[in-house]
Amino acid sequence: MTVSEFKILVVDDEPVNHQVLANYLSTGNYGVTQALNGRDALRLIETGNKFDLVLLDIMMPRMSGYEVFRKIREKYLPSELTDQIFKLF
């Protein structure tokens, strides 16, 4: 896998955090997709988008990063998530 093929989903309700992460990750030619809340993140995953890394903010309104992760684990078997890494921050 080359660096340019590495797809990252950033889930955070703060646009400033999105900008900081996008600026930092763009130097490594990562494919960055952004979601402003948990529901948008779940929608992206449920529509077939595959990510190598999912960065979840744990303190978002309405649905925390913990809840997003729990919903993903309820829907997908661990074997379906073996190629994905989840990081809560």
N, C-alpha and C positions, 0 to 999 in steps of 0.2 A: 504494500500500500504506500503510495507516495503522499507527501504532506498535502498536496492540493486536493487529494481525494478524501481527506479527513473532514467529516461533517460534524459541526457543533451546533446544538440548539441552546440558546441562551434564553432563560425564562426569568424575567425580572420586571417589576412594576415601575422601576425608576429609569426614565430615559437616559439619565446621566450615566448610570452603570452600563447600559447598552452601548453607549458611545465609547466609554473607556475600554470595554472588552472588545468591541469591534475594531477600534484603533490598534489595540495590542495584538489581537489575533490576525489582523490583516497583514502584518509584517511576516507572518509565517505561511501566507497563502492558504489559510484554512477556509472552508466553506462555512460561513456563519449565517444561521437563520435565527431570527429573534421573535419572541412572543412576549407580550406585555402582561399576560396573566396565565393562570393554570389552565383555564378552559381552552384558550388558544393553543397552548402547548399540547394538550390532549387531542385536540382536533388535528393538529399537524401530524401527530404520531398515528392516530386512527385512520388517516387518509393515505397511509402507506409510506410516508416519509421515513427514511432510515437515517439515524444519527449514530455516530461513533461515540459521542460524548454529549450528555445533557447536563447543563449547569442550571440548577434550580435554586432560586431565592427562597429561603424558608419562611420569610416574613412578608408575604403578599396578602392583600385584602381578599376576602371571599374564599379563596382556596390557597392554603399554604403549600410550600414545596413538598412538605411531608404528605399532604393529602394527594397531591399530583402523583407522587411516587407510589403511594398506596393504591391509587386507582389503576396505575399502569401495572402494578404487580397483581392486582385482582383480575385484570383482563388478559394478561399474557403469561404464559408458562416461563419459568426460569430459562428453559432451553431456547426460548424465542428471544431472550434478552442477553444471551451470552456474548454477543459482539458489541453490546452497548455498555457504556460506563455512565453511572449517575453520580453527580457530585452535588451535595446540598451545601449552600453557603449562606 
